[in-house]
Amino acid sequence: MTKPRVLISDKMDPNAAKIFEERGCDVDVITGETPEQLIARIGDYDGVAIRSSTRVTKEILDAAKNLKVIGRAGIGVDNVDIPYASSKGVVVMNTPFGNSITTAEHAIAMMFALARQIPEANAQTQAGLWPKNGFMGVEVTGKTLGLIGAGNIGSIVAARALGLRMKVVAFDPFLSPERAVELGIEKVELDELLARADFITLHTPLTDQTRNILSKENLAKTKKGVRIINCARGGLIDEAALKEAMDSGQVAGAALDVFQTEPAKESPLFGTPNFICTPHLGASTTEAQVNVALQVAEQMADYLVNGGVTNALNMPSLSAEEAPKLKPYMELAEKLGSLVGQLTTGSIPRISIHTEGAAGELNAKPIVAAVLAGFLRTQSDTVNMVNAPFLAKERGMEVREVKSEKEGDYHTLVRVSVKTDAGERSVAGTLFSNREPRLVELFGIKVEAELAGHMMYIVNDDVPGFIGRIGTLLGEAGINIGTFNLGRREAGGEAVLLLSVDSAVPADVIEKARAIAGVKRVMALSF
């Protein structure tokens, strides 16, 4: 039997190559090649292990006739065309947790550097100025640290901060009260965190919900003299607004390891007093580089030799026998999870996945994982079907799995329910012709809809003329409607409208829709 061939195309720990060899793969380490050179070479390999330098583009994937797996030693996969890799049948893996401790420690180091103005004091001292009276720092002991994001990295930062005798408050929609108690921190809303925190550190992915979470408006709500650290993602902070806040004294200092545009050759923040920056070094420790290299080698070798799937971004953990039957169910489950994730806010302590009829006879684990991946993907840019259950557990979410082989109104049904502050909310879907996912119930209202592309969700009073007003609004905005999907509790009562549209609905159109008489809630959705 021919051994799988693997190319390591970026510099990484030499032990990664040893792991490939020990587990039955032939491996070549050839780094620093141009895209043209890689295109000429890639056709010989079953797997390619990369870091951030190699860009796996459509052209490279077209040339990779034998490629089965791409392994990214690290978290970010911006340098891989994942949709095209999926269409070519290539699995994309990453190592989402290998850098956690390193990034958390970098955030703590940045906090200390801010508190004692270490970089500027060092520069002036080495310049022969001896500025002993020019720097007055602050202690971190007894101060309040505000975490925006209390997931894997945020929870490590919290533990370190508690060891420094700081008080820790956290804003995280997925943080349950029980998990907060376990971590020894206080769960708060964002406005309260902004008002109370002496230091704010961000540990959340960049999503539509978190983009510019520290906007000009929110920076104005902070405690005067706050110090801000971001070692997570560029784009979480409005950099121009941060510059204004620092100039006015509202923000006493800021330390950024990440920027909206990288490499950050220029920034409005450069040269600002009490501003510290590093060139995206959060994962740059010897230990982290070793960890992610070894992990990606283990994962890729396991897949190529044994068929095992770990931390795949575009493939569920499935056996070859189960895959054909479960695939449409997982598509349905992921869409239902995504729908619930987009429509619910606040802490979700419990999520239940109930399979009925034909669905109740199947292996529910991939279905549950698909629901969780869809649900958590609205808040995390690294979630997949493999790590979604781990992330749910880490966030203190109780996951319930209920199976019933007895048929109800449908031959097969998947129901997703979440416990919210407003009570239990659920959605349900089925398969038409055993392969086409359809939504059939939304928060207790019967509605039939395909969940795909761009959509609008509207809750309104069931009154004559309402559909016409919505149609006119979208028509005037140049937005073409694909389908109308209607449901209501009773005539004249509360109604639900799901619209599929041909393009994303701008925020100003959403606001105009909210202003229409009888509208209770409007949201843009995407699938």
C-alpha positions as CSV (number, residue, x, y, z in Angstrom):
1,M,0.0,0.0,0.0
2,T,1.4,3.4,-1.0
3,K,2.0,5.7,1.9
4,P,0.2,9.1,1.9
5,R,2.5,12.0,0.9
6,V,2.5,15.2,2.9
7,L,4.1,18.5,2.1
8,I,5.0,20.9,4.9
9,S,5.1,24.2,3.1
10,D,5.7,26.6,6.0
11,K,8.3,26.7,8.7
12,M,7.2,24.7,11.8
13,D,8.6,22.6,14.5
14,P,10.7,19.7,13.0
15,N,9.0,17.2,15.3
16,A,5.9,17.6,13.1
17,A,7.7,15.8,10.2
18,K,8.7,13.1,12.6
19,I,5.1,12.5,13.7
20,F,4.0,12.1,10.0
21,E,6.8,9.6,9.4
22,E,6.1,7.6,12.6
23,R,2.4,7.4,11.7
24,G,2.9,6.1,8.2
25,C,3.3,9.1,5.9
26,D,6.0,10.2,3.6
27,V,6.8,13.9,4.2
28,D,8.7,16.6,2.4
29,V,9.6,19.9,4.1
30,I,9.9,22.6,1.3
31,T,9.2,26.1,2.5
32,G,9.3,29.6,1.0
33,E,8.1,28.7,-2.5
34,T,6.3,31.1,-4.8
35,P,2.6,30.3,-5.7
36,E,3.8,29.2,-9.2
37,Q,6.3,26.8,-7.6
38,L,3.7,25.4,-5.3
39,I,1.2,24.9,-8.2
40,A,3.8,22.9,-10.0
41,R,4.5,20.7,-7.0
42,I,1.2,20.3,-5.2
43,G,-0.2,17.6,-7.5
44,D,2.1,15.0,-5.9
45,Y,0.7,15.3,-2.4
46,D,-2.3,13.9,-0.4
47,G,-1.9,16.5,2.3
48,V,-0.3,19.9,2.9
49,A,0.5,21.4,6.3
50,I,0.7,25.2,6.5
51,R,0.9,28.1,8.8
52,S,0.1,31.6,7.7
53,S,2.6,32.1,4.8
54,T,1.2,29.7,2.3
55,R,-2.1,30.8,0.6
56,V,-4.1,27.8,-0.7
57,T,-6.0,29.5,-3.5
58,K,-8.4,28.2,-6.2
59,E,-5.5,27.9,-8.6
60,I,-3.5,25.8,-6.2
61,L,-6.5,23.6,-5.4
62,D,-7.1,23.1,-9.1
63,A,-3.6,21.8,-9.4
64,A,-3.8,19.6,-6.3
65,K,-5.3,16.5,-8.1
66,N,-4.5,14.1,-5.2
67,L,-5.0,16.5,-2.2
68,K,-7.3,15.2,0.5
69,V,-6.5,17.4,3.5
70,I,-5.1,20.8,4.4
71,G,-3.9,21.3,7.9
72,R,-3.5,24.8,9.4
73,A,-1.1,24.8,12.4
74,G,-3.0,27.6,14.2
75,I,-6.5,29.0,14.3
76,G,-7.0,31.4,11.4
77,V,-7.7,30.0,8.0
78,D,-8.1,33.2,6.0
79,N,-5.3,31.9,3.7
80,V,-7.4,28.9,2.6
81,D,-10.3,29.1,0.2
82,I,-12.5,26.8,2.3
83,P,-15.6,26.9,0.1
84,Y,-13.6,25.9,-3.0
85,A,-11.7,23.3,-1.0
86,S,-15.0,21.8,0.1
87,S,-16.2,21.7,-3.5
88,K,-13.0,19.8,-4.4
89,G,-13.6,17.3,-1.6
90,V,-10.6,18.5,0.4
91,V,-10.9,18.5,4.2
92,V,-9.6,21.7,6.0
93,M,-8.4,21.3,9.6
94,N,-7.0,23.8,12.1
95,T,-5.8,23.6,15.7
96,P,-8.2,26.1,17.4
97,F,-7.0,25.7,21.0
98,G,-3.2,25.4,20.7
99,N,-2.5,29.1,21.2
100,S,-4.9,29.7,24.1
101,I,-2.4,30.0,27.0
102,T,0.1,32.0,24.9
103,T,-2.5,34.5,23.8
104,A,-3.9,34.9,27.3
105,E,-0.4,35.5,28.7
106,H,0.3,38.1,26.0
107,A,-2.9,40.0,27.1
108,I,-1.7,40.0,30.7
109,A,1.7,41.2,29.6
110,M,0.2,44.0,27.7
111,M,-1.9,45.0,30.7
112,F,1.2,45.2,32.9
113,A,3.0,47.2,30.2
114,L,0.1,49.7,30.1
115,A,-0.2,49.9,33.9
116,R,3.5,50.9,34.3
117,Q,4.2,52.5,30.9
118,I,7.1,50.1,30.4
119,P,7.8,50.6,26.7
120,E,8.2,54.4,26.9
121,A,10.1,54.2,30.1
122,N,12.5,51.7,28.6
123,A,13.0,53.8,25.5
124,Q,13.8,57.0,27.4
125,T,16.1,55.2,29.9
126,Q,18.1,53.7,27.0
127,A,18.3,57.1,25.5
128,G,20.1,58.3,28.6
129,L,17.3,60.5,30.0
130,W,16.8,58.6,33.3
131,P,13.1,59.8,33.6
132,K,12.5,58.6,37.2
133,N,9.9,61.3,37.9
134,G,8.3,61.2,34.4
135,F,6.2,58.1,34.8
136,M,3.5,57.4,37.3
137,G,1.9,54.0,36.9
138,V,-1.1,52.3,38.5
139,E,-1.4,49.0,40.3
140,V,-3.5,46.2,39.0
141,T,-4.2,44.8,42.4
142,G,-7.8,45.7,43.5
143,K,-8.7,47.0,40.1
144,T,-11.7,45.7,38.0
145,L,-10.9,43.8,34.8
146,G,-13.6,43.7,32.2
147,L,-13.6,40.7,29.9
148,I,-15.4,41.0,26.6
149,G,-15.6,37.3,25.8
150,A,-15.2,34.7,28.4
151,G,-14.5,31.6,26.3
152,N,-11.4,29.5,26.2
153,I,-8.8,32.4,26.1
154,G,-10.9,34.8,28.2
155,S,-11.3,32.2,31.0
156,I,-7.6,31.8,31.2
157,V,-7.1,35.5,31.4
158,A,-9.7,35.6,34.2
159,A,-7.8,33.0,36.2
160,R,-4.6,34.9,35.9
161,A,-6.3,38.2,36.8
162,L,-7.9,36.6,39.9
163,G,-4.4,35.5,40.9
164,L,-3.4,39.1,40.8
165,R,-6.2,40.0,43.2
166,M,-8.2,41.8,40.6
167,K,-12.0,41.7,40.4
168,V,-13.2,40.3,37.1
169,V,-16.5,41.1,35.3
170,A,-17.4,39.6,32.0
171,F,-19.8,40.3,29.1
172,D,-20.4,37.2,27.0
173,P,-23.9,36.2,25.7
174,F,-23.0,32.6,26.0
175,L,-21.6,32.7,29.5
176,S,-24.1,31.0,31.8
177,P,-24.4,32.1,35.5
178,E,-23.2,28.7,36.6
179,R,-20.1,28.9,34.5
180,A,-19.4,32.4,35.8
181,V,-19.6,31.1,39.4
182,E,-17.2,28.3,38.4
183,L,-14.7,30.8,37.0
184,G,-15.1,33.1,40.0
185,I,-16.2,36.1,37.9
186,E,-19.3,38.3,37.7
187,K,-21.5,38.1,34.5
188,V,-22.7,41.6,33.5
189,E,-24.2,43.4,30.5
190,L,-21.9,45.4,28.2
191,D,-22.9,48.8,29.5
192,E,-22.2,47.8,33.1
193,L,-18.8,46.4,32.1
194,L,-17.9,49.6,30.3
195,A,-18.9,51.7,33.3
196,R,-17.1,49.7,35.9
197,A,-13.9,48.3,34.4
198,D,-10.5,49.9,35.0
199,F,-9.0,47.6,32.4
200,I,-10.9,46.1,29.4
201,T,-9.5,43.1,27.4
202,L,-11.2,41.6,24.4
203,H,-11.3,37.9,23.8
204,T,-14.1,37.4,21.2
205,P,-14.0,36.5,17.5
206,L,-14.8,39.1,14.9
207,T,-18.5,38.6,13.7
208,D,-21.2,40.9,12.6
209,Q,-22.3,41.1,16.2
210,T,-18.9,42.0,17.6
211,R,-17.5,44.2,14.9
212,N,-16.6,47.6,16.4
213,I,-18.0,46.4,19.8
214,L,-15.9,49.2,21.2
215,S,-17.4,51.9,19.0
216,K,-17.2,55.6,19.5
217,E,-20.5,55.4,21.4
218,N,-19.4,52.6,23.6
219,L,-16.0,54.1,24.3
220,A,-17.8,57.2,25.6
221,K,-19.6,54.9,28.1
222,T,-16.3,53.7,29.7
223,K,-15.0,54.6,33.1
224,K,-12.8,57.7,32.6
225,G,-9.1,56.6,32.6
226,V,-9.8,53.0,31.4
227,R,-7.0,51.0,29.8
228,I,-7.9,48.8,26.8
229,I,-6.1,45.6,25.6
230,N,-6.9,43.8,22.4
231,C,-5.1,40.5,21.5
232,A,-8.1,38.9,19.8
233,R,-9.1,40.3,16.4
234,G,-8.6,43.5,14.5
235,G,-12.0,45.2,13.8
236,L,-13.3,44.8,17.4
237,I,-12.3,48.4,18.1
238,D,-13.0,51.5,16.1
239,E,-9.4,52.7,15.9
240,A,-10.2,56.3,14.9
241,A,-12.6,56.5,17.8
242,L,-10.1,55.0,20.2
243,K,-7.6,57.7,19.1
244,E,-10.1,60.4,19.9
245,A,-10.9,58.9,23.3
246,M,-7.2,58.7,24.2
247,D,-6.6,62.3,23.1
248,S,-9.5,63.5,25.3
249,G,-8.3,61.5,28.3
250,Q,-11.4,59.3,28.4
251,V,-9.1,56.3,27.7
252,A,-5.8,56.4,29.6
253,G,-4.0,53.9,27.5
254,A,-4.4,51.1,24.9
255,A,-2.4,48.1,23.9
256,L,-3.1,46.4,20.6
257,D,-1.7,43.2,19.2
258,V,-4.1,43.2,16.3
259,F,-5.3,45.8,13.8
260,Q,-8.2,46.2,11.4
261,T,-5.7,46.2,8.5
262,E,-2.6,44.0,8.8
263,P,0.3,44.4,8.3
264,A,-0.4,47.7,10.1
265,K,2.0,49.9,8.3
266,E,0.1,53.0,9.4
267,S,-2.6,53.7,12.0
268,P,-4.2,56.8,13.6
269,L,-3.0,55.4,16.9
270,F,0.7,55.4,16.0
271,G,2.6,58.0,18.1
272,T,-0.2,58.5,20.6
273,P,1.0,58.8,24.2
274,N,0.4,55.7,26.2
275,F,-0.3,53.6,23.1
276,I,1.5,50.2,22.9
277,C,1.4,47.8,20.0
278,T,2.9,44.5,18.9
279,P,2.8,42.9,15.4
280,H,0.2,40.1,16.1
281,L,2.4,38.2,18.5
282,G,-0.3,36.6,20.5
283,A,0.6,33.1,19.4
284,S,4.3,33.7,19.1
285,T,5.9,31.6,21.8
286,T,8.1,28.6,21.3
287,E,5.6,26.4,23.2
288,A,2.6,27.5,21.1
289,Q,4.4,27.0,17.9
290,V,5.4,23.5,19.0
291,N,1.9,22.6,20.2
292,V,0.1,23.6,17.0
293,A,2.7,21.9,14.8
294,L,2.4,18.6,16.6
295,Q,-1.4,18.8,16.8
296,V,-1.8,19.4,13.1
297,A,0.6,16.6,12.2
298,E,-1.3,14.2,14.5
299,Q,-4.7,15.2,13.0
300,M,-3.6,15.0,9.4
301,A,-1.9,11.7,9.8
302,D,-4.9,10.2,11.6
303,Y,-7.1,11.3,8.7
304,L,-4.8,10.1,5.9
305,V,-4.0,6.8,7.5
306,N,-7.0,5.9,9.6
307,G,-9.8,8.1,8.3
308,G,-10.3,9.9,11.7
309,V,-11.5,13.5,11.6
310,T,-10.6,16.0,14.2
311,N,-11.1,19.8,14.1
312,A,-12.3,19.8,10.5
313,L,-13.8,23.1,9.5
314,N,-15.8,21.7,6.6
315,M,-16.5,18.0,7.4
316,P,-18.5,16.3,10.1
317,S,-17.2,13.4,12.2
318,L,-18.8,10.6,10.3
319,S,-18.2,7.0,9.2
320,A,-18.4,6.2,5.5
321,E,-21.5,4.2,6.1
322,E,-23.5,6.9,7.9
323,A,-22.6,9.8,5.7
324,P,-25.1,9.5,2.8
325,K,-28.1,9.0,5.1
326,L,-27.1,11.6,7.7
327,K,-26.0,14.4,5.3
328,P,-29.5,16.0,4.6
329,Y,-30.3,15.7,8.3
330,M,-27.1,17.5,9.3
331,E,-27.9,20.2,6.8
332,L,-31.3,20.7,8.3
333,A,-29.9,20.6,11.8
334,E,-27.3,23.2,11.1
335,K,-29.8,25.5,9.5
336,L,-32.2,25.2,12.5
337,G,-29.3,25.9,14.9
338,S,-28.2,28.9,12.9
339,L,-31.8,30.2,12.9
340,V,-32.1,29.9,16.7
341,G,-28.6,31.5,17.1
342,Q,-29.6,34.5,15.0
343,L,-33.0,35.0,16.6
344,T,-32.1,34.6,20.3
345,T,-30.0,36.9,22.4
346,G,-28.6,36.7,25.9
347,S,-27.4,33.7,27.9
348,I,-28.6,30.3,26.7
349,P,-28.1,27.9,29.6
350,R,-29.8,25.0,27.8
351,I,-30.3,23.7,24.3
352,S,-32.4,20.6,23.5
353,I,-32.4,18.7,20.2
354,H,-35.3,16.4,19.7
355,T,-35.4,13.9,16.8
356,E,-38.7,12.2,15.9
357,G,-39.9,9.5,13.5
358,A,-37.2,8.5,11.0
359,A,-34.8,11.0,12.5
360,G,-35.1,9.3,15.9
361,E,-33.8,6.1,14.4
362,L,-30.5,7.7,13.4
363,N,-27.2,8.3,15.1
364,A,-28.0,11.6,16.8
365,K,-24.5,12.7,17.6
366,P,-23.7,14.3,14.2
367,I,-27.2,15.9,14.2
368,V,-26.6,17.4,17.7
369,A,-23.1,18.6,16.6
370,A,-24.6,20.2,13.5
371,V,-27.2,22.1,15.5
372,L,-24.5,23.3,17.9
373,A,-22.2,24.3,15.1
374,G,-25.0,26.3,13.4
375,F,-25.9,27.9,16.7
376,L,-22.4,28.8,17.8
377,R,-21.2,29.9,14.4
378,T,-23.2,33.2,14.9
379,Q,-20.7,34.1,17.7
380,S,-17.5,32.3,16.7
381,D,-15.4,32.2,13.6
382,T,-13.6,29.0,14.5
383,V,-16.4,26.7,15.4
384,N,-17.0,23.5,13.5
385,M,-19.0,20.2,14.0
386,V,-16.1,18.6,15.8
387,N,-15.4,21.3,18.4
388,A,-18.9,22.7,18.8
389,P,-19.8,20.3,21.6
390,F,-16.6,21.2,23.5
391,L,-17.4,24.9,23.1
392,A,-20.9,24.5,24.3
393,K,-19.7,22.7,27.4
394,E,-17.0,25.3,28.0
395,R,-19.6,28.0,27.9
396,G,-21.7,26.2,30.5
397,M,-24.5,25.2,28.1
398,E,-26.5,22.1,29.0
399,V,-27.1,20.1,25.8
400,R,-30.1,17.7,25.9
401,E,-30.6,15.0,23.3
402,V,-34.1,13.5,23.1
403,K,-35.0,10.7,20.6
404,S,-38.5,9.4,19.7
405,E,-39.0,6.9,16.9
406,K,-42.7,7.5,17.1
407,E,-44.0,9.7,14.2
408,G,-45.9,12.9,15.0
409,D,-47.4,15.2,12.3
410,Y,-44.4,14.4,10.1
411,H,-42.6,11.3,9.0
412,T,-39.3,12.8,10.3
413,L,-38.7,15.9,12.4
414,V,-35.9,17.7,14.1
415,R,-36.8,20.2,16.8
416,V,-34.3,22.6,18.5
417,S,-35.4,24.3,21.7
418,V,-33.5,26.8,23.8
419,K,-34.1,28.1,27.3
420,T,-34.0,31.9,27.3
421,D,-34.9,34.7,29.7
422,A,-38.3,34.9,27.9
423,G,-38.9,31.2,28.3
424,E,-38.6,28.1,26.1
425,R,-38.3,28.9,22.4
426,S,-38.2,26.2,19.7
427,V,-38.0,25.7,15.9
428,A,-38.7,22.6,14.0
429,G,-37.9,21.3,10.5
430,T,-38.4,18.2,8.3
431,L,-37.1,16.8,5.1
432,F,-39.2,16.9,1.9
433,S,-38.6,13.8,-0.2
434,N,-36.1,12.7,2.5
435,R,-33.5,15.2,1.2
436,E,-34.8,18.8,1.1
437,P,-34.6,20.7,4.5
438,R,-37.7,22.7,5.4
439,L,-38.6,24.8,8.4
440,V,-42.1,23.9,9.5
441,E,-42.5,25.6,12.9
442,L,-41.1,28.9,14.3
443,F,-41.6,29.7,18.0
444,G,-44.9,28.0,18.1
445,I,-46.2,29.3,14.7
446,K,-46.7,26.9,11.8
447,V,-44.7,28.1,8.8
448,E,-43.2,26.4,5.8
449,A,-39.9,27.9,4.5
450,E,-36.6,27.0,2.9
451,L,-33.7,28.4,4.9
452,A,-31.2,29.6,2.4
453,G,-29.3,32.7,1.3
454,H,-30.4,36.1,2.6
455,M,-33.7,36.4,4.4
456,M,-35.8,38.8,6.5
457,Y,-37.6,37.7,9.7
458,I,-40.6,39.9,10.6
459,V,-43.1,39.5,13.5
460,N,-46.1,41.7,13.1
461,D,-49.8,42.2,13.8
462,D,-51.9,40.3,11.3
463,V,-53.6,43.2,9.5
464,P,-54.7,43.8,5.9
465,G,-52.2,45.6,3.7
466,F,-49.1,44.7,5.6
467,I,-47.5,42.5,3.0
468,G,-48.0,45.2,0.4
469,R,-46.2,47.7,2.6
470,I,-43.2,45.4,3.1
471,G,-43.1,44.7,-0.7
472,T,-43.2,48.3,-1.5
473,L,-40.4,49.1,0.9
474,L,-38.1,46.4,-0.5
475,G,-39.0,47.3,-4.1
476,E,-38.1,51.0,-3.5
477,A,-34.7,49.8,-2.0
478,G,-34.1,47.7,-5.2
479,I,-34.2,44.4,-3.2
480,N,-35.8,41.5,-5.2
481,I,-38.0,39.1,-3.2
482,G,-37.6,35.4,-3.9
483,T,-40.3,33.9,-1.7
484,F,-42.9,34.9,0.9
485,N,-43.4,32.4,3.8
486,L,-46.3,33.3,6.1
487,G,-47.6,31.9,9.4
488,R,-49.9,33.2,12.2
489,R,-51.3,32.0,15.5
490,E,-54.8,33.1,14.6
491,A,-56.6,35.5,12.3
492,G,-55.9,39.1,13.4
493,G,-53.3,37.9,15.9
494,E,-49.5,37.7,15.8
495,A,-48.0,36.7,12.4
496,V,-44.6,35.7,11.2
497,L,-43.2,36.6,7.8
498,L,-40.0,35.0,6.4
499,L,-38.8,36.5,3.2
500,S,-36.0,35.2,1.0
501,V,-34.3,38.0,-0.9
502,D,-31.7,38.1,-3.6
503,S,-29.2,40.4,-1.8
504,A,-28.3,41.4,1.8
505,V,-30.8,43.8,3.4
506,P,-29.0,47.0,4.4
507,A,-29.4,48.3,8.0
508,D,-31.4,51.4,6.9
509,V,-34.0,49.2,5.3
510,I,-34.3,47.1,8.4
511,E,-34.9,50.3,10.4
512,K,-37.5,51.5,7.9
513,A,-39.3,48.1,8.3
514,R,-39.3,48.5,12.1
515,A,-41.1,51.8,11.7
516,I,-44.0,50.3,9.8
517,A,-47.2,50.2,11.9
518,G,-47.8,46.8,13.5
519,V,-44.2,45.5,13.3
520,K,-42.9,44.0,16.5
521,R,-39.5,42.7,15.4
522,V,-37.4,42.7,12.2
523,M,-34.1,41.0,11.6
524,A,-31.9,40.2,8.6
525,L,-30.8,36.5,8.5
526,S,-28.3,34.7,6.4
527,F,-27.7,31.0,5.7
